């Protein structure tokens, strides 16, 4: 009988250590942003206003966590309606045919106490490619209402031509109107579910 009790206690302890924790998005404190070079001399910034992020971790340890992301392409916002409409057209995202952009992680690995590498498959239009993002873990706190929150900043770059976002025009002085590389700047505040 003692052996059975001990085995049950050990099984319970092991299951606690491997318990999965779900994290939801605190959207009012998060932003999915990007920037791209314009006319070779400046950068234009934008964001997606409608998106969702789901993270599943092993308890409070994010090493090995899974990350899923989706954004509504029609919510693109560069603070210029004409440009936003052009970005939604077939020259870029073709939001009518491909309304969602998605990311599914394949690994989330801890490099040190604050730094992680996030690798996964990013799908834009009908193209899926592996991307790697640098992630800074800003820590975990309890907010004044007793909720556990965790903060992250992810950065990286993709070549938009890889995803068939190929519209461009050449400048008389050389260079292109819109740069090929898009810098990603993602700030997330997650709430433990």
SEKEDREN-264828 format. One line per 10 residues: their letters; for each residue x negated, y, z of N, C-alpha, C, O. Coordinates in nm, 2 decimals, decimal comma. Last residue first. Example, Ala and Ser with C-alpha at 12.3 -4.5 7.8 and 13.67 -1.06 7.14 Angstrom:
<sites>
SA = -1,28/-0,22/0,71/-1,37/-0,11/0,71/-1,29/0,00/0,79/-1,34/0,11/0,80 ~ -1,32/-0,57/0,78/-1,23/-0,45/0,78/-1,32/-0,33/0,78/-1,42/-0,33/0,85
</sites>
This chain:
<sites>
XXXXXXXXXX = 0,35/3,23/-1,82/0,49/3,19/-1,83/0,52/3,10/-1,71/0,64/3,06/-1,69 ~ 0,14/3,51/-1,80/0,15/3,37/-1,77/0,30/3,34/-1,76/0,38/3,41/-1,69 ~ 0,10/3,73/-2,06/0,16/3,71/-1,93/0,18/3,56/-1,91/0,23/3,49/-2,00 ~ -0,17/3,92/-2,22/-0,08/3,80/-2,21/-0,03/3,79/-2,07/-0,09/3,82/-1,97 ~ -0,25/4,16/-2,43/-0,23/4,14/-2,29/-0,13/4,03/-2,28/-0,02/4,04/-2,33 ~ -0,49/4,22/-2,68/-0,38/4,14/-2,63/-0,37/4,14/-2,48/-0,48/4,12/-2,41 ~ -0,60/4,37/-2,97/-0,59/4,38/-2,83/-0,47/4,31/-2,77/-0,36/4,35/-2,81 ~ -0,79/4,34/-3,25/-0,67/4,28/-3,19/-0,68/4,29/-3,03/-0,78/4,23/-2,98 ~ -0,89/4,43/-3,54/-0,91/4,48/-3,41/-0,78/4,44/-3,33/-0,68/4,50/-3,35 ~ -1,07/4,35/-3,84/-0,96/4,32/-3,75/-0,99/4,37/-3,61/-1,10/4,34/-3,56
XXXXXXXXXX = -1,15/4,50/-4,14/-1,19/4,48/-4,00/-1,06/4,46/-3,92/-0,97/4,54/-3,93 ~ -1,18/4,39/-4,46/-1,09/4,44/-4,37/-1,13/4,40/-4,23/-1,15/4,29/-4,19 ~ -1,37/4,45/-4,75/-1,36/4,39/-4,62/-1,26/4,46/-4,53/-1,25/4,59/-4,53 ~ -1,34/4,60/-4,99/-1,30/4,46/-4,99/-1,28/4,40/-4,85/-1,20/4,32/-4,82 ~ -1,19/4,93/-4,99/-1,30/4,83/-4,96/-1,25/4,69/-4,96/-1,13/4,67/-4,94 ~ -1,05/5,11/-5,24/-1,02/5,04/-5,12/-1,13/4,94/-5,10/-1,16/4,86/-5,20 ~ -1,17/5,24/-5,46/-1,08/5,31/-5,38/-1,06/5,25/-5,25/-1,06/5,31/-5,14 ~ -1,53/5,16/-5,50/-1,38/5,13/-5,52/-1,30/5,22/-5,43/-1,34/5,26/-5,32 ~ -1,82/5,27/-5,68/-1,75/5,22/-5,56/-1,60/5,21/-5,60/-1,56/5,23/-5,71 ~ -1,88/5,57/-5,87/-1,91/5,43/-5,83/-1,84/5,39/-5,70/-1,79/5,48/-5,63
XXXXXXXXXX = -1,77/5,80/-5,94/-1,90/5,81/-5,88/-1,95/5,67/-5,84/-2,06/5,66/-5,78 ~ -1,52/5,74/-6,02/-1,61/5,79/-6,12/-1,75/5,78/-6,07/-1,85/5,76/-6,15 ~ -1,40/5,43/-5,88/-1,42/5,57/-5,87/-1,52/5,61/-5,98/-1,61/5,53/-6,02 ~ -1,16/5,18/-5,97/-1,30/5,23/-5,96/-1,30/5,38/-5,95/-1,22/5,45/-6,01 ~ -0,91/5,03/-5,77/-0,94/5,12/-5,88/-1,08/5,17/-5,86/-1,13/5,19/-5,74 ~ -0,72/4,73/-5,69/-0,82/4,83/-5,66/-0,84/4,92/-5,79/-0,78/4,89/-5,89 ~ -0,57/4,44/-5,55/-0,55/4,57/-5,62/-0,67/4,66/-5,59/-0,72/4,66/-5,47 ~ -0,58/4,19/-5,42/-0,69/4,23/-5,51/-0,67/4,37/-5,57/-0,76/4,40/-5,65 ~ -0,54/3,97/-5,22/-0,50/4,11/-5,20/-0,59/4,20/-5,29/-0,68/4,27/-5,23 ~ -0,61/3,70/-5,22/-0,54/3,76/-5,33/-0,47/3,90/-5,31/-0,37/3,93/-5,37
XXXXXXXXXX = -0,78/3,64/-5,02/-0,64/3,62/-4,99/-0,55/3,68/-5,11/-0,43/3,70/-5,09 ~ -1,03/3,73/-5,09/-1,01/3,59/-5,06/-0,86/3,55/-5,05/-0,83/3,43/-5,07 ~ -1,00/4,00/-5,09/-1,00/3,94/-5,22/-0,98/3,78/-5,20/-0,92/3,72/-5,29 ~ -1,05/4,07/-4,82/-0,91/4,07/-4,87/-0,90/4,00/-5,00/-0,79/3,94/-5,03 ~ -1,25/3,91/-4,60/-1,25/3,97/-4,74/-1,11/3,96/-4,79/-1,07/3,85/-4,82 ~ -1,24/4,00/-4,26/-1,21/3,91/-4,36/-1,22/3,99/-4,50/-1,22/4,11/-4,50 ~ -1,38/4,02/-3,93/-1,36/4,08/-4,06/-1,32/3,97/-4,16/-1,37/3,86/-4,15 ~ -1,32/4,09/-3,58/-1,38/4,02/-3,69/-1,35/4,09/-3,82/-1,30/4,20/-3,82 ~ -1,22/4,07/-3,24/-1,26/4,15/-3,36/-1,33/4,05/-3,46/-1,38/3,94/-3,42 ~ -1,01/4,09/-2,96/-1,07/4,00/-3,06/-1,10/4,09/-3,18/-1,03/4,18/-3,22
XXXXXXXXXX = -0,98/4,11/-2,62/-1,00/4,19/-2,74/-1,07/4,10/-2,84/-1,18/4,05/-2,81 ~ -0,75/4,04/-2,35/-0,85/4,00/-2,45/-0,86/4,10/-2,56/-0,76/4,18/-2,59 ~ -0,62/3,97/-2,02/-0,65/4,06/-2,13/-0,76/4,02/-2,22/-0,86/3,97/-2,17 ~ -0,35/3,84/-1,84/-0,49/3,82/-1,89/-0,51/3,91/-2,01/-0,42/3,92/-2,09 ~ -0,15/3,84/-1,54/-0,18/3,89/-1,68/-0,32/3,86/-1,71/-0,41/3,86/-1,62 ~ 0,11/3,73/-1,35/-0,03/3,71/-1,38/-0,05/3,75/-1,52/0,02/3,70/-1,61 ~ 0,33/3,94/-1,16/0,31/3,86/-1,28/0,16/3,85/-1,30/0,08/3,95/-1,28 ~ 0,39/4,11/-0,94/0,36/3,97/-0,92/0,34/3,88/-1,04/0,32/3,76/-1,02 ~ 0,42/4,37/-1,00/0,55/4,30/-0,99/0,52/4,15/-0,97/0,61/4,07/-0,97 ~ 0,17/4,48/-1,04/0,24/4,52/-0,92/0,37/4,44/-0,90/0,43/4,45/-0,79
XXXXXXXXXX = -0,01/4,19/-1,17/0,04/4,32/-1,18/0,12/4,36/-1,06/0,15/4,27/-0,97 ~ -0,31/4,02/-1,11/-0,16/4,02/-1,08/-0,12/4,16/-1,10/-0,18/4,25/-1,04 ~ -0,54/3,95/-1,38/-0,50/4,02/-1,26/-0,35/3,99/-1,24/-0,28/3,94/-1,32 ~ -0,84/3,86/-1,56/-0,70/3,82/-1,52/-0,67/3,90/-1,39/-0,75/3,91/-1,30 ~ -1,05/3,97/-1,83/-1,01/3,93/-1,70/-0,87/3,90/-1,68/-0,79/3,91/-1,77 ~ -1,13/4,01/-2,09/-1,13/4,13/-2,00/-1,09/4,09/-1,86/-1,10/4,18/-1,77 ~ -1,31/3,85/-2,32/-1,21/3,82/-2,21/-1,23/3,93/-2,11/-1,33/3,94/-2,05 ~ -1,35/3,91/-2,65/-1,40/3,95/-2,52/-1,28/3,93/-2,42/-1,17/3,98/-2,44 ~ -1,43/3,72/-2,94/-1,32/3,75/-2,84/-1,39/3,79/-2,71/-1,48/3,72/-2,66 ~ -1,47/3,72/-3,28/-1,54/3,73/-3,15/-1,43/3,78/-3,05/-1,36/3,88/-3,08
XXXXXXXXXX = -1,34/3,47/-3,51/-1,33/3,60/-3,44/-1,41/3,60/-3,31/-1,42/3,50/-3,24 ~ -1,34/3,33/-3,82/-1,40/3,33/-3,69/-1,39/3,47/-3,63/-1,43/3,57/-3,69 ~ -1,13/3,15/-4,04/-1,19/3,27/-4,00/-1,24/3,25/-3,86/-1,20/3,16/-3,78 ~ -1,04/2,96/-4,33/-1,09/2,96/-4,19/-1,16/3,09/-4,16/-1,23/3,15/-4,24 ~ -0,75/3,02/-4,52/-0,89/3,02/-4,51/-0,93/3,02/-4,36/-0,86/3,07/-4,27 ~ -0,49/2,99/-4,74/-0,53/2,96/-4,61/-0,68/2,95/-4,60/-0,74/2,87/-4,68 ~ -0,26/3,16/-4,94/-0,40/3,12/-4,92/-0,42/3,10/-4,78/-0,39/3,19/-4,69 ~ -0,03/3,29/-5,02/-0,03/3,14/-5,03/-0,17/3,09/-5,01/-0,20/2,98/-5,06 ~ -0,03/3,54/-4,78/0,03/3,50/-4,91/0,03/3,35/-4,91/0,08/3,29/-4,82 ~ -0,25/3,41/-4,55/-0,20/3,53/-4,60/-0,15/3,50/-4,75/-0,23/3,44/-4,82
XXXXXXXXXX = -0,35/3,23/-4,27/-0,28/3,22/-4,40/-0,22/3,36/-4,43/-0,14/3,41/-4,35 ~ -0,63/3,12/-4,11/-0,55/3,23/-4,14/-0,48/3,22/-4,27/-0,55/3,19/-4,37 ~ -0,73/2,89/-3,88/-0,69/2,90/-4,02/-0,59/3,02/-4,03/-0,49/3,02/-3,97 ~ -1,01/2,96/-3,65/-0,88/2,90/-3,69/-0,85/2,93/-3,84/-0,93/2,99/-3,91 ~ -1,19/3,03/-3,36/-1,19/2,98/-3,50/-1,06/2,92/-3,53/-1,00/2,85/-3,45 ~ -1,33/3,24/-3,14/-1,20/3,18/-3,18/-1,21/3,15/-3,33/-1,24/3,24/-3,41 ~ -1,56/3,24/-2,88/-1,55/3,24/-3,03/-1,41/3,17/-3,06/-1,38/3,06/-3,00 ~ -1,60/3,47/-2,60/-1,55/3,35/-2,66/-1,56/3,36/-2,81/-1,57/3,47/-2,87 ~ -1,73/3,62/-2,30/-1,73/3,61/-2,45/-1,69/3,47/-2,50/-1,73/3,36/-2,45 ~ -1,75/3,62/-2,03/-1,66/3,72/-2,09/-1,64/3,70/-2,24/-1,55/3,75/-2,30
XXXXXXXXXX = -1,92/3,41/-1,94/-1,80/3,45/-1,86/-1,70/3,54/-1,93/-1,58/3,54/-1,91 ~ -1,99/3,26/-2,27/-2,03/3,30/-2,13/-1,90/3,35/-2,06/-1,79/3,33/-2,11 ~ -1,85/3,12/-2,46/-1,99/3,14/-2,47/-2,06/3,18/-2,35/-2,17/3,15/-2,32 ~ -1,59/2,90/-2,51/-1,65/2,99/-2,42/-1,80/3,00/-2,44/-1,86/2,90/-2,44 ~ -1,38/2,86/-2,79/-1,49/2,81/-2,71/-1,56/2,93/-2,63/-1,58/3,03/-2,69 ~ -1,14/2,73/-2,95/-1,15/2,86/-2,87/-1,26/2,82/-2,77/-1,22/2,76/-2,67 ~ -1,04/2,60/-3,27/-1,12/2,60/-3,15/-1,12/2,74/-3,08/-1,12/2,84/-3,15 ~ -0,83/2,64/-3,44/-0,89/2,51/-3,44/-0,99/2,49/-3,32/-1,01/2,38/-3,28 ~ -0,53/2,83/-3,44/-0,66/2,81/-3,39/-0,70/2,66/-3,41/-0,62/2,57/-3,40 ~ -0,36/2,98/-3,69/-0,35/2,87/-3,60/-0,49/2,83/-3,56/-0,57/2,80/-3,65
XXXXXXXXXX = -0,17/3,25/-3,82/-0,31/3,21/-3,77/-0,28/3,09/-3,67/-0,20/3,10/-3,58 ~ 0,01/3,41/-4,09/0,00/3,32/-3,97/-0,15/3,29/-3,94/-0,24/3,29/-4,03 ~ 0,25/3,63/-4,21/0,10/3,60/-4,21/0,09/3,52/-4,08/0,14/3,55/-3,98 ~ 0,55/3,63/-4,40/0,47/3,60/-4,28/0,33/3,58/-4,30/0,29/3,52/-4,40 ~ 0,66/3,66/-4,65/0,70/3,76/-4,55/0,62/3,74/-4,42/0,62/3,83/-4,33 ~ 0,61/3,63/-4,96/0,53/3,58/-4,84/0,55/3,67/-4,72/0,46/3,75/-4,69 ~ 0,79/3,76/-5,12/0,77/3,62/-5,14/0,70/3,56/-5,02/0,72/3,44/-4,99 ~ 0,79/4,02/-5,01/0,92/3,96/-5,05/0,90/3,81/-5,06/0,99/3,73/-5,01 ~ 0,53/4,10/-4,98/0,61/4,06/-4,86/0,74/4,00/-4,89/0,79/3,92/-4,81 ~ 0,27/4,10/-5,11/0,39/4,05/-5,17/0,48/4,00/-5,06/0,51/3,88/-5,05
XXXXXXXXXX = 0,03/4,22/-5,03/0,08/4,11/-4,96/0,20/4,04/-5,02/0,22/3,92/-4,99 ~ -0,06/4,36/-5,32/-0,13/4,32/-5,19/-0,06/4,20/-5,13/-0,08/4,09/-5,18 ~ 0,08/4,38/-5,54/-0,06/4,43/-5,55/-0,14/4,38/-5,43/-0,26/4,36/-5,44 ~ 0,34/4,33/-5,47/0,26/4,22/-5,52/0,12/4,25/-5,54/0,03/4,17/-5,55 ~ 0,39/4,54/-5,17/0,42/4,49/-5,31/0,32/4,38/-5,35/0,24/4,34/-5,27 ~ 0,31/4,63/-4,93/0,41/4,52/-4,92/0,44/4,47/-5,07/0,49/4,36/-5,08 ~ 0,14/4,84/-5,00/0,08/4,72/-4,94/0,18/4,60/-4,93/0,14/4,49/-4,94 ~ 0,33/5,02/-5,09/0,24/4,96/-5,19/0,18/4,83/-5,13/0,16/4,74/-5,20 ~ 0,46/5,08/-4,85/0,53/5,01/-4,95/0,44/4,95/-5,06/0,47/4,84/-5,11 ~ 0,24/5,21/-4,72/0,30/5,09/-4,67/0,38/5,01/-4,77/0,37/4,89/-4,78
XXXXXXXXXX = 0,21/5,43/-4,89/0,10/5,34/-4,88/0,16/5,20/-4,83/0,12/5,10/-4,88 ~ 0,46/5,56/-4,83/0,42/5,52/-4,97/0,31/5,42/-4,97/0,32/5,32/-5,05 ~ 0,44/5,60/-4,55/0,54/5,51/-4,60/0,51/5,47/-4,75/0,53/5,35/-4,78 ~ 0,19/5,59/-4,33/0,21/5,65/-4,46/0,31/5,56/-4,53/0,27/5,45/-4,58 ~ 0,10/5,46/-4,11/0,14/5,60/-4,09/0,16/5,67/-4,22/0,14/5,79/-4,23 ~ 0,08/5,20/-4,17/-0,05/5,28/-4,18/-0,02/5,42/-4,16/-0,10/5,51/-4,20 ~ 0,22/4,91/-4,09/0,23/5,05/-4,06/0,10/5,12/-4,06/0,01/5,09/-3,98 ~ 0,42/4,62/-4,16/0,29/4,69/-4,17/0,31/4,84/-4,16/0,40/4,89/-4,21 ~ 0,64/4,47/-4,15/0,62/4,56/-4,04/0,49/4,63/-4,04/0,45/4,71/-3,95 ~ 0,64/4,28/-4,34/0,72/4,40/-4,37/0,70/4,50/-4,26/0,75/4,62/-4,27
XXXXXXXXXX = 0,50/4,07/-4,23/0,43/4,16/-4,32/0,50/4,28/-4,35/0,44/4,39/-4,37 ~ 0,51/3,97/-3,91/0,60/4,01/-4,02/0,53/4,11/-4,10/0,50/4,22/-4,06 ~ 0,28/3,73/-3,79/0,31/3,87/-3,81/0,41/3,88/-3,93/0,40/3,82/-4,03 ~ 0,17/3,49/-3,55/0,24/3,52/-3,67/0,28/3,67/-3,68/0,30/3,73/-3,57 ~ -0,05/3,26/-3,40/-0,01/3,40/-3,42/0,07/3,41/-3,55/0,04/3,33/-3,65 ~ -0,17/3,06/-3,14/-0,09/3,07/-3,26/-0,05/3,21/-3,27/-0,01/3,28/-3,17 ~ -0,43/2,88/-2,98/-0,37/3,01/-3,01/-0,30/3,01/-3,14/-0,35/2,95/-3,24 ~ -0,54/2,68/-2,71/-0,49/2,69/-2,85/-0,41/2,82/-2,86/-0,35/2,87/-2,77 ~ -0,85/2,66/-2,52/-0,71/2,70/-2,54/-0,67/2,70/-2,69/-0,75/2,71/-2,78 ~ -1,11/2,61/-2,47/-1,04/2,51/-2,54/-0,89/2,54/-2,56/-0,81/2,46/-2,60
XXXXXXXXXX = -1,11/2,82/-2,20/-1,20/2,74/-2,28/-1,12/2,62/-2,34/-1,06/2,55/-2,27 ~ -0,95/2,94/-2,01/-0,91/2,96/-2,15/-1,01/2,88/-2,25/-0,98/2,88/-2,37 ~ -0,81/2,84/-1,71/-0,93/2,84/-1,79/-0,90/2,84/-1,94/-0,82/2,76/-1,99 ~ -0,58/2,82/-1,57/-0,63/2,95/-1,59/-0,76/2,96/-1,67/-0,82/3,07/-1,69 ~ -0,46/2,54/-1,75/-0,46/2,62/-1,62/-0,50/2,76/-1,66/-0,46/2,82/-1,75 ~ -0,57/2,54/-2,04/-0,58/2,44/-1,93/-0,58/2,52/-1,80/-0,69/2,55/-1,76 ~ -0,33/2,72/-2,25/-0,46/2,70/-2,19/-0,45/2,58/-2,09/-0,34/2,54/-2,05 ~ -0,18/2,86/-2,53/-0,17/2,75/-2,43/-0,31/2,71/-2,38/-0,40/2,68/-2,46 ~ -0,03/3,14/-2,66/-0,15/3,08/-2,61/-0,12/2,97/-2,51/-0,03/2,99/-2,42 ~ 0,12/3,31/-2,92/0,14/3,21/-2,82/0,00/3,14/-2,79/-0,07/3,10/-2,88
XXXXXXXXXX = 0,24/3,61/-3,05/0,12/3,53/-3,01/0,16/3,43/-2,90/0,23/3,47/-2,81 ~ 0,40/3,79/-3,31/0,41/3,70/-3,19/0,28/3,63/-3,17/0,22/3,59/-3,27 ~ 0,52/4,11/-3,44/0,43/3,99/-3,44/0,46/3,91/-3,31/0,52/3,96/-3,22 ~ 0,56/4,41/-3,58/0,64/4,29/-3,54/0,55/4,17/-3,55/0,50/4,13/-3,66 ~ 0,37/4,59/-3,66/0,46/4,63/-3,55/0,54/4,51/-3,50/0,58/4,51/-3,38 ~ 0,04/4,59/-3,74/0,16/4,53/-3,77/0,25/4,55/-3,64/0,20/4,52/-3,53 ~ -0,15/4,88/-3,85/-0,12/4,78/-3,76/0,01/4,71/-3,81/0,07/4,75/-3,90 ~ -0,44/5,07/-3,96/-0,30/5,03/-3,96/-0,28/4,92/-3,86/-0,37/4,88/-3,79 ~ -0,67/5,32/-4,09/-0,63/5,22/-3,99/-0,48/5,19/-4,01/-0,40/5,27/-4,06 ~ -0,92/5,38/-4,32/-0,78/5,39/-4,30/-0,74/5,28/-4,20/-0,79/5,17/-4,21
XXXXXXXXXX = -1,23/5,56/-4,33/-1,15/5,44/-4,30/-1,01/5,47/-4,28/-0,97/5,58/-4,22 ~ -1,45/5,70/-4,59/-1,37/5,71/-4,46/-1,30/5,57/-4,44/-1,31/5,48/-4,53 ~ -1,59/5,67/-4,82/-1,63/5,77/-4,73/-1,56/5,77/-4,60/-1,60/5,84/-4,50 ~ -1,49/5,50/-5,02/-1,63/5,48/-4,98/-1,67/5,57/-4,86/-1,78/5,56/-4,81 ~ -1,21/5,51/-5,04/-1,30/5,61/-5,12/-1,44/5,61/-5,08/-1,52/5,70/-5,11 ~ -1,19/5,36/-4,73/-1,11/5,42/-4,84/-1,21/5,52/-4,90/-1,27/5,61/-4,84 ~ -1,22/5,05/-4,55/-1,28/5,17/-4,61/-1,20/5,22/-4,72/-1,15/5,15/-4,81 ~ -0,98/4,96/-4,30/-1,04/4,93/-4,43/-1,10/5,06/-4,48/-1,05/5,17/-4,46 ~ -0,86/4,80/-4,00/-0,91/4,91/-4,07/-0,98/4,87/-4,20/-1,04/4,76/-4,21 ~ -0,60/4,69/-3,78/-0,70/4,66/-3,88/-0,75/4,80/-3,94/-0,68/4,90/-3,92
XXXXXXXXXX = -0,43/4,53/-3,50/-0,47/4,64/-3,58/-0,58/4,60/-3,68/-0,63/4,49/-3,67 ~ -0,20/4,46/-3,29/-0,26/4,39/-3,39/-0,30/4,49/-3,50/-0,22/4,53/-3,58 ~ -0,18/4,52/-2,94/-0,18/4,58/-3,07/-0,26/4,49/-3,17/-0,36/4,44/-3,14 ~ -0,01/4,55/-2,62/-0,09/4,48/-2,72/-0,08/4,55/-2,85/0,01/4,63/-2,88 ~ 0,17/4,63/-2,43/0,03/4,65/-2,40/-0,06/4,58/-2,50/-0,18/4,55/-2,46 ~ 0,42/4,55/-2,51/0,40/4,69/-2,49/0,25/4,73/-2,45/0,22/4,85/-2,45 ~ 0,40/4,27/-2,52/0,39/4,35/-2,65/0,36/4,50/-2,62/0,30/4,56/-2,71 ~ 0,26/4,03/-2,38/0,31/4,16/-2,33/0,29/4,26/-2,44/0,19/4,32/-2,45 ~ 0,33/3,70/-2,48/0,27/3,83/-2,52/0,34/3,94/-2,44/0,46/3,95/-2,43 ~ 0,26/3,41/-2,27/0,34/3,49/-2,36/0,28/3,63/-2,38/0,19/3,67/-2,31
XXXXXXXXXX = 0,11/3,11/-2,22/0,10/3,25/-2,20/0,18/3,32/-2,31/0,17/3,29/-2,43 ~ 0,13/2,80/-2,04/0,17/2,88/-2,15/0,16/3,03/-2,12/0,19/3,07/-2,01 ~ -0,10/2,56/-1,93/-0,03/2,68/-1,90/0,00/2,76/-2,03/-0,08/2,77/-2,12 ~ -0,11/2,22/-1,85/-0,12/2,32/-1,95/-0,04/2,44/-1,91/0,07/2,43/-1,85 ~ -0,32/2,04/-1,63/-0,19/2,10/-1,65/-0,20/2,21/-1,75/-0,30/2,29/-1,75 ~ -0,53/1,91/-1,54/-0,51/1,91/-1,69/-0,38/1,98/-1,72/-0,33/1,97/-1,84 ~ -0,52/1,92/-1,27/-0,63/1,98/-1,33/-0,62/1,99/-1,48/-0,67/2,08/-1,54 ~ -0,28/1,78/-1,23/-0,28/1,92/-1,19/-0,40/1,99/-1,27/-0,39/2,10/-1,32 ~ -0,36/1,52/-1,29/-0,26/1,59/-1,38/-0,25/1,74/-1,35/-0,22/1,82/-1,44 ~ -0,54/1,47/-1,09/-0,59/1,48/-1,22/-0,49/1,55/-1,31/-0,53/1,63/-1,40
XXXXXXXXXX = -0,36/1,46/-0,87/-0,47/1,56/-0,87/-0,52/1,58/-1,01/-0,55/1,69/-1,06 ~ -0,20/1,24/-0,94/-0,14/1,37/-0,93/-0,25/1,48/-0,94/-0,23/1,58/-1,00 ~ -0,39/1,04/-0,93/-0,32/1,07/-1,06/-0,26/1,21/-1,06/-0,27/1,28/-1,15 ~ -0,46/1,05/-0,66/-0,56/1,08/-0,76/-0,50/1,11/-0,89/-0,54/1,21/-0,96 ~ -0,21/0,97/-0,55/-0,27/1,10/-0,51/-0,37/1,14/-0,62/-0,38/1,26/-0,66 ~ -0,19/0,71/-0,66/-0,09/0,82/-0,69/-0,14/0,96/-0,66/-0,12/1,05/-0,74 ~ -0,41/0,59/-0,53/-0,40/0,60/-0,68/-0,30/0,71/-0,72/-0,33/0,78/-0,82 ~ -0,33/0,61/-0,27/-0,45/0,67/-0,31/-0,45/0,69/-0,46/-0,49/0,80/-0,51 ~ -0,10/0,44/-0,28/-0,09/0,58/-0,24/-0,21/0,66/-0,29/-0,19/0,77/-0,34 ~ -0,22/0,20/-0,35/-0,12/0,26/-0,43/-0,10/0,40/-0,40/-0,10/0,49/-0,50
XXX = -0,38/0,15/-0,12/-0,44/0,17/-0,25/-0,35/0,23/-0,35/-0,39/0,32/-0,43 ~ -0,20/0,12/0,08/-0,29/0,24/0,09/-0,35/0,26/-0,05/-0,37/0,38/-0,09 ~ -0,08/-0,12/0,00/0,00/0,00/0,00/-0,09/0,13/0,00/-0,06/0,22/-0,07
</sites>
